[in-house]
Amino acid sequence: MTTEPQRFEILLVPEHVKNRSGAPQADHPLRSAVVEATGTTGASGYPRYVGEGMEADIDPDTRTVEALLVDGSELDPGMTALIAPETGKAAKGGRP
């Protein structure tokens, strides 16, 4: 049985909207998608997750999006992809 999360929520946020520490804010995404593990590894070497028009390679240890396609295209300049903060069992890979 895998210990890697089976799903993540990806948030697309504008890079220019930052919090006080200078990090992009996740509380007002322009788009979000729940992606689920495919069981394959992407070109970046990290597990591949897909869903709701997004295909991502995600480092489950650091919760970092390493590669991303949105509706089959690369992410637009000025946008950044974040993983939604963990809240409860569903965000940690379990089923709600």
Residue pairs with C-beta under 8 A, 6 or more apart in sequence:
2 37
4 37
4 47
4 60
4 93
5 37
5 60
5 91
5 92
5 93
6 36
6 37
6 93
6 94
7 34
7 35
7 36
7 37
7 49
7 51
7 90
7 91
7 93
8 34
8 35
8 49
8 56
8 58
8 63
8 83
8 84
8 91
9 32
9 33
9 34
9 35
9 83
9 84
9 91
10 32
10 33
10 34
10 35
10 54
10 56
10 65
10 68
10 81
10 82
10 83
10 84
11 26
11 29
11 31
11 32
11 81
11 82
11 83
11 84
12 29
12 30
12 31
12 32
12 70
12 75
12 79
12 80
12 81
13 24
13 25
13 26
13 28
13 29
13 30
13 79
13 80
13 82
14 24
14 30
14 78
14 79
14 80
15 24
15 78
15 79
15 80
16 78
17 24
17 25
17 28
18 24
18 25
19 25
24 80
24 82
26 82
26 84
26 85
29 82
30 79
31 70
32 84
33 51
33 52
33 53
33 54
34 51
34 52
35 49
35 50
35 51
35 52
35 54
35 55
35 56
35 58
36 49
36 50
36 51
37 47
37 48
37 49
38 47
38 48
38 49
38 50
40 47
40 48
41 47
41 48
41 57
42 48
42 56
42 57
42 66
42 67
43 57
43 67
44 57
44 66
44 67
45 57
46 57
46 58
46 59
46 60
46 66
46 67
47 57
47 58
47 60
48 55
48 56
48 57
49 55
49 56
49 57
49 58
50 56
53 70
53 71
54 68
54 69
54 70
54 71
55 68
55 69
56 65
56 66
56 67
56 68
56 69
56 81
57 65
57 66
57 67
57 68
58 64
58 65
58 66
58 83
59 66
63 83
64 83
65 81
65 82
65 83
68 74
68 75
68 81
70 76
75 81
84 91
85 91
86 92
88 96
89 95
89 96
90 96
